[in-house]
Amino acid sequence: MSDGLSALRLLVIDDNAQMRIIIGSVLAGAGVAQIYYAPTGEEALRMLKHTQIDVAFVDFDMPKVNGLDFISAVRGSGAVYATLPIIMLTGHADLKRLAAARDRGVTEFLRKPVTARSILDRLNSAIFHPRPFVRCDSYFGPDRRRKRTTPYEGPERRASAG
């Protein structure tokens, strides 16, 4: 996996400096050469306007622009970065938070405390196993279905599904 990581540009957004250092150290150790850091969601959104980013790691709980607000701003931007893979970090991975992040268009979810393996597993999933994006009246983001149990052939079937 490390051969392709050197070309990636990753953004780590967390108001906790130690968490930014932990995530960045793991990514750098895996071969990522370009890692950007933002202590706030506001700063990260400004950064996206002039810096091409391939994947963002964002904390759920931050002041002013939290992780959910960041996801909504990115997905609703209509900009080229609207399809940016976003990996959500949180210390409280309850179903309510998981559902809120999923419904805003998060790509992957990562529970704190993190391990090097969990960080790289989520990055691997976001890069090498991307889910197609879905756009409808109430949602824009990666397909929320992780597994297809039975093929749906009804009138509401998406053209790209199947």
DAKATA-V772894 format. One record per residue. N is the residue number from 0. RES is the residue in three letters. OMEGA is omega in radians with two decimals (999 if undefined). BURIAL is I if it has 16 or more other ideal C-beta (glycine too) atoms within 10 Angstrom, else O. D_FIRST is the distance of its C-alpha to the first C-alpha in Angstrom with 1 decimal. Layout:
# DAKATA-V772894
<<N:RES:OMEGA:BURIAL:D_FIRST> <N:RES:OMEGA:BURIAL:D_FIRST>>
This chain:
# DAKATA-V772894
<<0:MET:-3.02:O:0.0> <1:SER:-3.13:O:3.8> <2:ASP:-3.11:O:5.6> <3:GLY:-3.07:O:6.2> <4:LEU:-3.08:I:6.8> <5:SER:-3.13:O:9.8> <6:ALA:-3.08:O:11.7> <7:LEU:3.01:I:11.7> <8:ARG:-3.06:O:15.0> <9:LEU:3.12:I:15.2> <10:LEU:3.11:I:18.6> <11:VAL:-3.07:I:19.5> <12:ILE:3.13:I:23.0> <13:ASP:3.12:I:25.0> <14:ASP:3.11:I:28.6> <15:ASN:-3.09:O:27.8> <16:ALA:3.14:O:26.8> <17:GLN:3.12:O:25.5> <18:MET:3.07:I:23.0> <19:ARG:3.14:I:21.8> <20:ILE:3.14:O:21.4> <21:ILE:-3.12:I:19.5> <22:ILE:-3.12:I:17.0> <23:GLY:3.14:I:16.7> <24:SER:3.11:O:16.4> <25:VAL:-3.12:I:13.5> <26:LEU:3.11:I:11.6> <27:ALA:3.11:O:13.0> <28:GLY:3.12:O:12.1> <29:ALA:3.08:I:8.3> <30:GLY:3.12:O:9.0> <31:VAL:-3.06:I:10.6> <32:ALA:-3.07:O:13.8> <33:GLN:-3.14:I:15.9> <34:ILE:3.12:I:16.8> <35:TYR:-3.10:I:20.2> <36:TYR:3.05:I:22.4> <37:ALA:3.13:I:25.4> <38:PRO:3.14:I:27.8> <39:THR:3.06:I:29.3> <40:GLY:3.12:I:28.6> <41:GLU:3.14:I:31.3> <42:GLU:3.13:O:29.6> <43:ALA:3.12:I:26.3> <44:LEU:3.08:I:28.1> <45:ARG:-3.12:O:29.9> <46:MET:-3.12:I:26.7> <47:LEU:-3.11:I:25.2> <48:LYS:-3.11:O:28.3> <49:HIS:3.14:O:27.6> <50:THR:3.11:O:23.9> <51:GLN:-3.11:O:21.2> <52:ILE:3.14:I:18.6> <53:ASP:3.14:I:15.5> <54:VAL:3.08:I:15.2> <55:ALA:2.96:I:17.9> <56:PHE:-3.08:I:18.2> <57:VAL:3.10:I:21.9> <58:ASP:3.12:I:24.4> <59:PHE:-3.05:I:26.9> <60:ASP:3.03:O:29.9> <61:MET:3.12:I:30.8> <62:PRO:3.12:O:34.3> <63:LYS:3.14:O:35.5> <64:VAL:3.14:I:32.4> <65:ASN:-3.10:I:30.4> <66:GLY:3.12:I:27.1> <67:LEU:3.11:I:29.0> <68:ASP:3.10:I:30.9> <69:PHE:3.13:I:27.9> <70:ILE:-3.14:I:26.3> <71:SER:3.14:I:29.8> <72:ALA:-3.14:I:30.2> <73:VAL:-3.08:I:26.8> <74:ARG:-3.11:I:27.3> <75:GLY:-3.03:O:31.0> <76:SER:-3.03:O:30.7> <77:GLY:-3.14:O:30.7> <78:ALA:-3.14:O:28.7> <79:VAL:-3.14:O:25.7> <80:TYR:-3.13:I:23.6> <81:ALA:-3.14:I:25.1> <82:THR:3.12:I:22.0> <83:LEU:3.03:I:19.7> <84:PRO:-3.10:I:17.3> <85:ILE:3.10:I:18.9> <86:ILE:-3.08:I:17.8> <87:MET:3.08:I:21.1> <88:LEU:3.05:I:21.7> <89:THR:3.05:I:24.9> <90:GLY:-3.11:O:26.9> <91:HIS:-3.05:O:29.0> <92:ALA:3.09:O:27.2> <93:ASP:-3.07:O:30.3> <94:LEU:-3.13:O:30.8> <95:LYS:3.12:O:32.7> <96:ARG:3.10:I:29.9> <97:LEU:-3.13:I:27.3> <98:ALA:3.14:O:29.6> <99:ALA:3.13:I:30.4> <100:ALA:3.13:I:26.8> <101:ARG:-3.09:I:26.1> <102:ASP:3.06:O:29.3> <103:ARG:3.09:I:28.5> <104:GLY:3.09:I:25.3> <105:VAL:3.13:I:22.5> <106:THR:-3.14:I:19.1> <107:GLU:-3.11:I:17.9> <108:PHE:-3.08:I:19.9> <109:LEU:-3.10:I:19.1> <110:ARG:3.03:O:22.0> <111:LYS:0.01:I:23.0> <112:PRO:-3.09:O:23.0> <113:VAL:3.00:I:19.2> <114:THR:3.09:O:17.0> <115:ALA:-3.13:O:13.7> <116:ARG:-3.12:O:12.4> <117:SER:3.11:O:14.1> <118:ILE:-3.10:I:13.0> <119:LEU:3.08:I:9.2> <120:ASP:-3.13:O:10.3> <121:ARG:3.10:I:12.4> <122:LEU:3.09:I:10.1> <123:ASN:-3.14:O:7.7> <124:SER:-3.11:O:11.2> <125:ALA:-3.07:I:12.6> <126:ILE:-2.99:I:10.2> <127:PHE:3.10:O:9.4> <128:HIS:-3.09:O:12.7> <129:PRO:3.05:O:15.2> <130:ARG:3.13:I:18.8> <131:PRO:3.10:O:21.5> <132:PHE:-3.11:I:23.8> <133:VAL:3.06:I:27.3> <134:ARG:3.03:O:30.4> <135:CYS:-3.08:O:33.7> <136:ASP:-3.01:O:36.7> <137:SER:-3.06:O:35.3> <138:TYR:2.93:O:31.5> <139:PHE:3.13:I:28.8> <140:GLY:3.12:I:25.1> <141:PRO:3.08:I:22.5> <142:ASP:-3.06:O:24.1> <143:ARG:3.13:O:25.1> <144:ARG:3.12:O:25.2> <145:ARG:-3.12:O:22.3> <146:LYS:3.06:O:24.0> <147:ARG:-3.11:O:26.6> <148:THR:3.10:O:29.3> <149:THR:3.12:O:31.9> <150:PRO:3.12:O:32.1> <151:TYR:-3.10:O:34.4> <152:GLU:-3.10:O:36.8> <153:GLY:-3.06:O:39.2> <154:PRO:-3.11:O:40.3> <155:GLU:-3.11:O:37.7> <156:ARG:3.10:O:34.7> <157:ARG:-3.12:O:32.3> <158:ALA:-3.09:O:32.1> <159:SER:-3.13:O:28.3> <160:ALA:3.01:O:28.2> <161:GLY:999:O:28.5>>
